């Protein structure tokens, strides 16, 4: 199994380490060039000079190009900065220093990191002995042998001693293998919007500021932050869905309850979409689970 050791700004670490995790984090980049690694790849945080240590790790859950405002709105302090102004200022400084042209629409490349954990300074892991000081961005590393295996084992050992952590399975010291990371709310939102190509599944609206990721089965009712438990919906449709005035039937058609007109003497726009086939992701694994939709029809939809 290969991991990626990323060079991390100490300020990013300091902001995120206030709460050790596990949690979602956004490792943003000053360019929109894609980060191509398998989902589940361990992503280790190596601090910049003068530090020469690894201060935590997470699991790569995907790459997305987001407007800076959406990155801030979605991840907040998990961007490792105090506010959107600081994010923009730091981004411009990095781009200027590296002679990278800023995106005209203010978009940034975002490595979405799930289950991120951060170590206290006295628990930092010594960086690989063969680390090249000239490495400025990061490097892939084999975690099954040599220095890669050492740092990965030491990271997992730190995890078992951190407070309020989910311990790794008892086979953690065996051969490392990739696994699907557990997503939090922030990555769920981005992943659902990307799966639906940033368009409402019902109205096909593409205006990003009004698009939301709806849970089919709410997290509070033991629904998971999984793309197949989500729908990309325009904000008004999302609210109606959460309140049970609309649902999706077993054939994937949009259904509007008669209660909407009874309760509000309105709903003409929504009734015009009644029976419409909803749009779903091309990938079968990302499409809404019928089990979740059936739960919504039974427990939320008012009929």
Buried (B, 14 or more C-beta within 10 A) or exposed (E): BBBBBBBBBBBBBEBBBEEBBBBBBBBBBBBBEEBEBEBBBBBBBBBBEEBBBBBBBBBBBBBBBBBBBBBBBBBEBBBBBEEBEBBBEBBEEBBEEEEBEBBEEBBBBBBBBBBBBBBEEEBBBEBBEEBEEEEEEBBEBBBBEEBBBBBBBBBBBBBEEBEEBEEEEEEBEEEBEBEEBBBBBBBBBBBBBBBBEBBBBBBEBEEEEBBBBBBBBBEEEEBBBBBBBBBBBBBBBBBBBBBBBBBBBEEBBBBBBEBBBEEEEEBEEBBEBEEBEBBBBEEEEBBBBEEBBBBBBEEBBBE
